[in-house]
Amino acid sequence: MTPLEIAQKDSIKELLDKLPFVMPPKQARSIIDVGHNKIYEILNSGELPATKLHGKWLVNKYDLIEFILGGGMRENAS
């Protein structure tokens, strides 16, 4: 592993460690860089697992990471 790869890995780990365990859609959408309507479309479709608590969506940090690593949104990126 090159020094650059190590630095990138450490930087990503540090960023992920700072994320809260659960977050509102507004924070999740800023991380995956989608708009207001698109995040709710993703949540309602189940593409990104989330939980509703008292009528408000909550996104688990690990589900968001899996969504990103699994290529969520790539097919729509054209």
C-alpha positions as CSV (number, residue, x, y, z in Angstrom):
1,M,0.0,0.0,0.0
2,T,1.4,3.4,-1.0
3,P,1.7,6.3,1.4
4,L,-1.0,8.1,-0.5
5,E,-3.4,5.1,-0.2
6,I,-2.7,4.9,3.5
7,A,-3.4,8.6,3.9
8,Q,-6.6,8.4,2.0
9,K,-7.7,5.4,4.0
10,D,-6.9,7.1,7.3
11,S,-8.7,10.3,6.1
12,I,-11.9,8.3,5.1
13,K,-11.8,6.4,8.4
14,E,-11.5,9.7,10.4
15,L,-14.4,11.2,8.5
16,L,-16.6,8.1,9.1
17,D,-15.6,8.0,12.8
18,K,-16.9,11.6,13.1
19,L,-20.4,10.8,11.7
20,P,-23.2,10.3,14.2
21,F,-24.5,6.7,14.5
22,V,-27.9,7.9,13.0
23,M,-28.6,11.1,11.1
24,P,-31.4,12.9,9.5
25,P,-31.9,12.8,5.7
26,K,-30.5,16.3,5.3
27,Q,-27.1,15.2,6.6
28,A,-27.1,11.9,4.6
29,R,-28.0,13.8,1.4
30,S,-25.1,16.2,1.9
31,I,-22.7,13.2,2.1
32,I,-24.0,11.5,-1.0
33,D,-24.6,14.8,-2.7
34,V,-28.2,14.5,-3.8
35,G,-31.1,17.0,-3.5
36,H,-34.0,17.1,-1.1
37,N,-36.5,15.2,-3.3
38,K,-34.0,12.6,-4.4
39,I,-33.0,11.6,-0.8
40,Y,-36.7,10.9,0.0
41,E,-37.1,9.0,-3.2
42,I,-34.1,6.8,-2.2
43,L,-35.5,6.3,1.3
44,N,-39.0,5.6,0.2
45,S,-37.8,3.0,-2.4
46,G,-35.8,1.2,0.3
47,E,-32.6,1.6,-1.8
48,L,-31.1,3.2,1.3
49,P,-32.4,1.4,4.4
50,A,-33.7,3.9,7.0
51,T,-36.1,4.0,10.0
52,K,-39.0,6.3,10.7
53,L,-39.3,7.4,14.3
54,H,-42.2,9.6,15.1
55,G,-42.7,10.3,11.4
56,K,-39.1,11.4,10.8
57,W,-36.5,9.4,8.8
58,L,-33.3,8.4,10.5
59,V,-30.4,7.0,8.5
60,N,-27.9,4.6,10.1
61,K,-24.3,5.5,9.4
62,Y,-23.4,1.9,8.4
63,D,-26.3,1.6,6.0
64,L,-25.2,4.9,4.4
65,I,-21.6,3.5,4.1
66,E,-22.9,0.3,2.5
67,F,-25.1,2.3,0.1
68,I,-22.0,4.3,-1.0
69,L,-19.7,1.3,-1.2
70,G,-22.4,-0.8,-3.0
71,G,-22.6,1.8,-5.8
72,G,-25.8,3.5,-4.8
73,M,-26.7,6.2,-7.3
74,R,-24.1,5.1,-9.9
75,E,-26.6,3.9,-12.4
76,N,-28.3,7.3,-12.3
77,A,-25.0,9.2,-12.7
78,S,-25.0,9.3,-16.6
